[in-house]
Every structure is written in structure tokens, then in C-alpha cells.
């Protein structure tokens, strides 16, 4: 056989391992080995390219622990050397692919933003498995070094020219490779602690190690072969069945000091319905530039990278769609922490009082180490489960557990907070803003917060002054790009209608005036889902804005905004009328500085006030309020 089980525990497959706690401990592992073998389509055989690279990298890794590897060893032995059986690794052919992967990925341009996320996770996993990260595990077990060799073989394969060129078309297989590789990297990074746990539980360390490394190796073998064949075979169910058996070791690590009962978070306040919604994501292929910018920020490993990215813009610009897209992509991989969404119609739920208890619960579900740390905090003070004190929630339920488990984290964990402006009145988010502005700056660099909102005065005032907040405006996105994406969206929604052609799509996109929400509502209005008119008549109504329903597509949104922004009576209302008259009646849009200069020429000195007093409250619906250099 290409890979025989080591003699010292080969018999464990058919007999109870010596030193194991009970025979029951081995049965799930035996089933797991059979499942992994069925997925790989082999009975322990590692064939073709994967076997060749696997065998050579295993030898090199063992020699590297003994200090016998030269700079050209990996290139010579793994990549083919003088025999020329494989192309040299791009970028730095004499280095370990785990160490060169990041530099090679950095040269890849014009890939889908989702692919950027996948490549970023692969980079983080590579760093976790690199020799520099494993200096404290010099006496690695035979099978663990085998697994590292298998992971290296994956990176050797991905660095081949053909693999790089097929990245976009093989996105689904690449996603599965990322899931298995990141889990294998976690196992490798935390192997010393895992082995101590097994020792305390009187488990057979050799057998437990072999089961997991063999399972990961065969899964990687199967997925790499699919990638090489450019064929995706849906082994989704079997893969996750195997991973569910492989991954409990994460939870086991957190049971050393107690049982599952001690890790229960029952009774902890949780905001239902506030998580990511797949129905609210961007149409694939749209918003590529802004999504890429956000992922570049996620991918940035610099120590001084801003811990918060604040995406703001007028109502209807598509902020929430971008937030849900990022959250869903992250959830699909391994960088997802939580997604917490505010909404106008949920203000009665007082979600602002549940924000960090909910995020803490999500983080605990994602990472058993965080769950263990959180459970320790709650064991000392059970009242924290239901506290509405946002500052206390942050310090005790987020920051304290997070700082205790940083060493086990791989890659970057992202928390998405969408539509903070929809929490309600200013008072509802005052403490949240205080946390984000004064406390979030101490977050580790591999824990970030992606936040979206309209640029309301209180939010803009607090976040723009924080050095650890990167502010990005959707108003600054190219109009050409936005109109292009709206055209794609409208075409996707209405292309099946005989009455709607390219000309109609173009007119709807222009009428939307860069507002995705208007385009969405317009498409819903035009679709033939009710009686009374033809598709062409509904289309004409939307374009002319004469029909009552078509002309009020965004009324509900804007009404909620204006009810807060417009004073109800007195001198403030008179100032509002005066400034809005000035804005509307100018021959062409002017920036705030020009409007103020104009007011100084008004005959009545009482009108010589700063227009910002009124316009700052109109920032959700008017451009040029936050950026004073742009026209209003």
C-alpha cells in the first residue's frame, strides 16, 4: 500500500486500543475512518500528485526538525528539481509554500471578492502550520508531521499555474478545501494541548491522532483531486459528517475543568431575528469594488489596522445588502463571528440592550475556547446573562473572554453590525457608540467590527473622531460603477418580461439615481404580480412617477427619516424652511461653504446662521453633508 499504518498501532483498527478508556471510545473513530476513506475513494491509498508531494514534504519536515534542510531543499525535492516534474513555486521557489503563499496571493488581481476571503483564510492557515509557528512542538508525532505534509501538498498544488488560473471556476471546491484546511490547521496549532487532554482522559494518543490526521488527509486528497479534474462532486453531506466527528476535539479541550453542564449558556439574553439574512445580499457580480475594499481591510494583518470599518451613506444606497453579503461569505468560511442587525420595525424589542449578549452567544457557538472563557465569566456572576448594561456586556462578555483565548485563534474574526442608525433615538445607541469609540481600540488586530449606518450627526460625531475607525462613504463610490450594478440588478429581476428590454432597463437604472432600494422597489412594482394594468403600464407609471403607488416607492423610508430630522414648531422649523428653500432654489447644487457664504448676503441678519445647524440632520437623505467639499 502507498501508505501503511505505523506498525506500533496498526492493530488498533480491528481491536480495542490499549490504554483507551473504553471500547466505545474507538467505535466512532472507526466509523470516521471508514467515512473518510469512502470520501477519498480509496482504502488508505494516496495516489498521483498528492502522494508524491506528501511523501517528499513529510521527509523534508522531519529533516527540518533536525536542522538538515537547506534553502533549496523544498524546491529540489518537492517541485521536481532537476527532473523537472513540477513547475517551481511562483514568487519564491526556494521557500516553503506555507511561507510563500501570502506573497503569491498578493500578486493575484481581479478575483471575485469571495475568492479574496477564501485566499485570506488559506493564508492564515498556512501561517499557523508554518515551521515558525510550530517551534514549540519540535517533537511532533509521526502522524501530525504527515498531516502537515498533506497540508503543504495542498499549497504546492494551489501555487501551480493551472490551479491559480482556475481559482474562479473552482470556487465551490476551493471553499471546501478552505474549510478542511483551516480545521486541520487548528488541530495542528493546538496539538500539544489536545494531547495533554487525551492523556488526562486515558485515551490512546497514537490512535486518536491517527484517526484525525488520516481523516483530514483523505478529505484534502479528495478535494485536491476534484480541483485537478476541474469537476465538483457534491460530497457535501459526507464531508460534514466526517468534520462533525473530527472537530469535537475543540470542544473536548474545554471540558478539562468541567462537563458540558458547566458550559451551558442557558438563560443568556439573545436577540432573535437579528442575524444575517440570505435574502438581503447583493446580486452576485455587483458591488465588487466596495466589497473588495472591505475584504482588503479584513485581509490586512498590520498591527495598526483600524479595528472598525464604518460604511455609511444615504438611505437606499445598499449598505445593508453589502453587510449581509460580507456576513454570509464569512459565515460560509471561517472568519465569521456574528451579525447583529437593527431595524426600524424592531425598535420595540430594544435590541440595543441585547447587542453584546447576542454577539457573545454567537462567538461562543463559533469557538469552544471562547465558550469556555465566557462560561467562566458567567459562573462568577450569573446576572451578566440578563444585564442591559451595554458597557458591562462589552467588558465582561466580549473583551474578557476574547483576551483569554487569543492564542487559539487562526485568522481574523469579524463581527458585522448593520443599520446602527435604526436603533431608534440617539439615546438608544449612546452607550454602544461610547463602546465603539473608547473601548474597541484595544481589540486585538485579528478581531474586527464592520459597521454600517446612515451618517446621523451623533454617529458621525463619535466615529469620525476615533483613530481606530476607518470611515468609508458609499457616496464616494463611482456613479458609473453604481449605475452599472443597478442595471445588472434590474436586468436580473426583469429580463424574463417581454415588455422590458435594454432601453427600459437603462431608464430604470437612471431613474434610480444610485439608490438600490428604489431600484428594488421599482422592480417589485413593475412585476406582473397584481391585476389592473399591464407590465408596460406599470413601467410607465414608475418612470413618470404619476401613479400613486409608483410615485411613493420610498415614502415609508423617507417619512421615518424626516419625522426625526424636521423640527415640529418654533424658530427651528422656520430655519429648516429657510435653508431647504435655499438648497432647492439654487440654480445648481452648492457645497455647504458656498451656501453659508450666500447666507451672509441675506438682508436679514437673523438669517446669517450656519446651514449645518439644519443640514446635519438631513445627512441620511442628502449628499454633501458629511463631506463639506461635495455639493448638497
ZITA-V836060 format. One record per residue. N is the residue number from 0. RES is the residue in three letters. BURIAL is # if it has 16 or more other C-alpha atoms within 10 Angstrom, else .. Layout:
[[N RES BURIAL] [N RES BURIAL]]
//
This chain:
[[0 UNK .] [1 UNK .] [2 UNK .] [3 UNK .] [4 UNK .] [5 UNK .] [6 UNK .] [7 UNK .] [8 UNK .] [9 UNK .] [10 UNK .] [11 UNK #] [12 UNK #] [13 UNK .] [14 UNK .] [15 UNK #] [16 UNK #] [17 UNK .] [18 UNK .] [19 UNK #] [20 UNK .] [21 UNK .] [22 UNK .] [23 UNK .] [24 UNK .] [25 UNK #] [26 UNK .] [27 UNK .] [28 UNK #] [29 UNK .] [30 UNK .] [31 UNK #] [32 UNK #] [33 UNK #] [34 UNK #] [35 UNK #] [36 UNK #] [37 UNK #] [38 UNK #] [39 UNK #] [40 UNK .] [41 UNK .] [42 UNK .] [43 UNK #] [44 UNK #] [45 UNK #] [46 UNK .] [47 UNK .] [48 UNK .] [49 UNK #] [50 UNK #] [51 UNK .] [52 UNK #] [53 UNK #] [54 UNK #] [55 UNK #] [56 UNK #] [57 UNK #] [58 UNK .] [59 UNK #] [60 UNK #] [61 UNK #] [62 UNK .] [63 UNK .] [64 UNK .] [65 UNK .] [66 UNK .] [67 UNK .] [68 UNK .] [69 UNK .] [70 UNK .] [71 UNK .] [72 UNK #] [73 UNK #] [74 UNK #] [75 UNK #] [76 UNK #] [77 UNK #] [78 UNK #] [79 UNK .] [80 UNK #] [81 UNK .] [82 UNK .] [83 UNK .] [84 UNK .] [85 UNK #] [86 UNK #] [87 UNK #] [88 UNK #] [89 UNK #] [90 UNK #] [91 UNK .] [92 UNK #] [93 UNK #] [94 UNK #] [95 UNK #] [96 UNK #] [97 UNK #] [98 UNK #] [99 UNK #] [100 UNK #] [101 UNK #] [102 UNK .] [103 UNK #] [104 UNK #] [105 UNK .] [106 UNK .] [107 UNK .] [108 UNK .] [109 UNK .] [110 UNK .] [111 UNK #] [112 UNK #] [113 UNK #] [114 UNK #] [115 UNK #] [116 UNK #] [117 UNK #] [118 UNK #] [119 UNK #] [120 UNK #] [121 UNK #] [122 UNK #] [123 UNK #] [124 UNK #] [125 UNK #] [126 UNK #] [127 UNK #] [128 UNK #] [129 UNK #] [130 UNK #] [131 UNK .] [132 UNK .] [133 UNK .] [134 UNK .] [135 UNK .] [136 UNK .] [137 UNK .] [138 UNK .] [139 UNK #] [140 UNK .] [141 UNK .] [142 UNK #] [143 UNK #] [144 UNK #] [145 UNK #] [146 UNK #] [147 UNK #] [148 UNK #] [149 UNK #] [150 UNK #] [151 UNK #] [152 UNK #] [153 UNK #] [154 UNK #] [155 UNK #] [156 UNK #] [157 UNK #] [158 UNK #] [159 UNK #] [160 UNK .] [161 UNK .] [162 UNK #] [163 UNK .] [164 UNK .] [165 UNK .] [166 UNK #] [167 UNK .] [168 UNK .] [169 UNK #] [170 UNK #] [171 UNK #] [172 UNK #] [173 UNK #] [174 UNK #] [175 UNK #] [176 UNK #] [177 UNK #] [178 UNK #] [179 UNK #] [180 UNK #] [181 UNK #] [182 UNK #] [183 UNK #] [184 UNK #] [185 UNK #] [186 UNK #] [187 UNK #] [188 UNK #] [189 UNK #] [190 UNK #] [191 UNK .] [192 UNK .] [193 UNK #] [194 UNK #] [195 UNK .] [196 UNK #] [197 UNK #] [198 UNK .] [199 UNK .] [200 UNK .] [201 UNK .] [202 UNK #] [203 UNK #] [204 UNK #] [205 UNK #] [206 UNK #] [207 UNK #] [208 UNK #] [209 UNK #] [210 UNK #] [211 UNK #] [212 UNK #] [213 UNK #] [214 UNK #] [215 UNK #] [216 UNK #] [217 UNK #] [218 UNK #] [219 UNK #] [220 UNK #] [221 UNK #] [222 UNK #] [223 UNK #] [224 UNK #] [225 UNK #] [226 UNK #] [227 UNK #] [228 UNK .] [229 UNK .] [230 UNK .] [231 UNK #] [232 UNK .] [233 UNK .] [234 UNK .] [235 UNK .] [236 UNK .] [237 UNK .] [238 UNK #] [239 UNK .] [240 UNK .] [241 UNK #] [242 UNK #] [243 UNK .] [244 UNK #] [245 UNK #] [246 UNK .] [247 UNK .] [248 UNK #] [249 UNK #] [250 UNK .] [251 UNK #] [252 UNK #] [253 UNK #] [254 UNK #] [255 UNK .] [256 UNK .] [257 UNK .] [258 UNK .] [259 UNK .] [260 UNK .] [261 UNK .] [262 UNK #] [263 UNK .] [264 UNK #] [265 UNK .] [266 UNK .] [267 UNK #] [268 UNK #] [269 UNK #] [270 UNK #] [271 UNK .] [272 UNK .] [273 UNK #] [274 UNK #] [275 UNK #] [276 UNK #] [277 UNK .] [278 UNK .] [279 UNK .] [280 UNK #] [281 UNK #] [282 UNK .] [283 UNK .] [284 UNK .] [285 UNK #] [286 UNK #] [287 UNK #] [288 UNK #] [289 UNK #] [290 UNK #] [291 UNK #] [292 UNK .] [293 UNK #] [294 UNK #] [295 UNK .] [296 UNK #] [297 UNK #] [298 UNK #] [299 UNK .] [300 UNK .] [301 UNK .] [302 UNK .] [303 UNK .] [304 UNK #] [305 UNK #] [306 UNK #] [307 UNK #] [308 UNK #] [309 UNK #] [310 UNK #] [311 UNK #] [312 UNK #] [313 UNK #] [314 UNK #] [315 UNK #] [316 UNK #] [317 UNK #] [318 UNK #] [319 UNK #] [320 UNK #] [321 UNK #] [322 UNK #] [323 UNK #] [324 UNK #] [325 UNK #] [326 UNK #] [327 UNK #] [328 UNK #] [329 UNK #] [330 UNK #] [331 UNK .] [332 UNK #] [333 UNK #] [334 UNK #] [335 UNK #] [336 UNK #] [337 UNK #] [338 UNK #] [339 UNK #] [340 UNK #] [341 UNK #] [342 UNK #] [343 UNK .] [344 UNK .] [345 UNK .] [346 UNK .] [347 UNK .] [348 UNK .] [349 UNK .] [350 UNK #] [351 UNK #] [352 UNK #] [353 UNK #] [354 UNK #] [355 UNK #] [356 UNK #] [357 UNK #] [358 UNK #] [359 UNK #] [360 UNK #] [361 UNK #] [362 UNK #] [363 UNK #] [364 UNK .] [365 UNK #] [366 UNK #] [367 UNK #] [368 UNK #] [369 UNK #] [370 UNK #] [371 UNK #] [372 UNK #] [373 UNK #] [374 UNK #] [375 UNK .] [376 UNK #] [377 UNK #] [378 UNK .] [379 UNK .] [380 UNK .] [381 UNK .] [382 UNK .] [383 UNK #] [384 UNK #] [385 UNK .] [386 UNK .] [387 UNK #] [388 UNK .] [389 UNK #] [390 UNK .] [391 UNK .] [392 UNK #] [393 UNK #] [394 UNK .] [395 UNK #] [396 UNK #] [397 UNK #] [398 UNK #] [399 UNK #] [400 UNK #] [401 UNK #] [402 UNK .] [403 UNK .] [404 UNK #] [405 UNK .] [406 UNK .] [407 UNK .] [408 UNK #] [409 UNK #] [410 UNK #] [411 UNK #] [412 UNK #] [413 UNK #] [414 UNK #] [415 UNK #] [416 UNK #] [417 UNK #] [418 UNK #] [419 UNK #] [420 UNK #] [421 UNK #] [422 UNK #] [423 UNK #] [424 UNK .] [425 UNK .] [426 UNK .] [427 UNK #] [428 UNK #] [429 UNK .] [430 UNK #] [431 UNK #] [432 UNK #] [433 UNK .] [434 UNK #] [435 UNK #] [436 UNK #] [437 UNK .] [438 UNK .] [439 UNK #] [440 UNK #] [441 UNK .] [442 UNK #] [443 UNK #] [444 UNK #] [445 UNK #] [446 UNK #] [447 UNK #] [448 UNK #] [449 UNK #] [450 UNK #] [451 UNK #] [452 UNK #] [453 UNK #] [454 UNK #] [455 UNK #] [456 UNK #] [457 UNK #] [458 UNK #] [459 UNK #] [460 UNK .] [461 UNK #] [462 UNK #] [463 UNK .] [464 UNK .] [465 UNK #] [466 UNK .] [467 UNK #] [468 UNK #] [469 UNK #] [470 UNK #] [471 UNK #] [472 UNK #] [473 UNK #] [474 UNK #] [475 UNK .] [476 UNK .] [477 UNK .] [478 UNK .] [479 UNK .] [480 UNK #] [481 UNK #] [482 UNK #] [483 UNK #] [484 UNK #] [485 UNK #] [486 UNK #] [487 UNK #] [488 UNK #] [489 UNK #] [490 UNK #] [491 UNK .] [492 UNK #] [493 UNK #] [494 UNK .] [495 UNK .] [496 UNK .] [497 UNK .] [498 UNK .] [499 UNK #] [500 UNK .] [501 UNK .] [502 UNK .] [503 UNK #] [504 UNK #] [505 UNK #] [506 UNK .] [507 UNK #] [508 UNK #] [509 UNK #] [510 UNK #] [511 UNK #] [512 UNK .] [513 UNK #] [514 UNK #] [515 UNK #] [516 UNK #] [517 UNK #] [518 UNK #] [519 UNK #] [520 UNK #] [521 UNK #] [522 UNK #] [523 UNK .] [524 UNK #] [525 UNK #] [526 UNK #] [527 UNK .] [528 UNK .] [529 UNK .] [530 UNK .] [531 UNK .] [532 UNK .] [533 UNK .] [534 UNK #] [535 UNK #] [536 UNK .] [537 UNK #] [538 UNK #] [539 UNK #] [540 UNK #] [541 UNK #] [542 UNK #] [543 UNK .] [544 UNK .] [545 UNK .] [546 UNK .] [547 UNK .] [548 UNK .] [549 UNK #] [550 UNK .] [551 UNK #] [552 UNK #] [553 UNK #] [554 UNK .] [555 UNK .] [556 UNK .] [557 UNK .] [558 UNK .] [559 UNK .] [560 UNK #] [561 UNK .] [562 UNK .] [563 UNK .] [564 UNK #] [565 UNK .] [566 UNK #] [567 UNK .] [568 UNK .] [569 UNK .] [570 UNK .] [571 UNK .] [572 UNK .] [573 UNK .] [574 UNK #] [575 UNK #] [576 UNK .] [577 UNK .] [578 UNK #] [579 UNK .] [580 UNK .] [581 UNK .] [582 UNK #] [583 UNK .] [584 UNK .] [585 UNK .] [586 UNK .] [587 UNK .] [588 UNK .] [589 UNK #] [590 UNK #] [591 UNK #] [592 UNK .] [593 UNK .] [594 UNK #] [595 UNK #] [596 UNK .] [597 UNK .] [598 UNK #] [599 UNK .] [600 UNK .] [601 UNK .] [602 UNK .] [603 UNK .] [604 UNK .] [605 UNK .] [606 UNK .] [607 UNK .] [608 UNK .] [609 UNK #] [610 UNK #] [611 UNK #] [612 UNK .] [613 UNK #] [614 UNK #] [615 UNK #] [616 UNK #] [617 UNK #] [618 UNK #] [619 UNK #] [620 UNK #] [621 UNK #] [622 UNK #] [623 UNK #] [624 UNK #] [625 UNK #] [626 UNK .] [627 UNK .] [628 UNK .] [629 UNK #] [630 UNK #] [631 UNK #]]
//
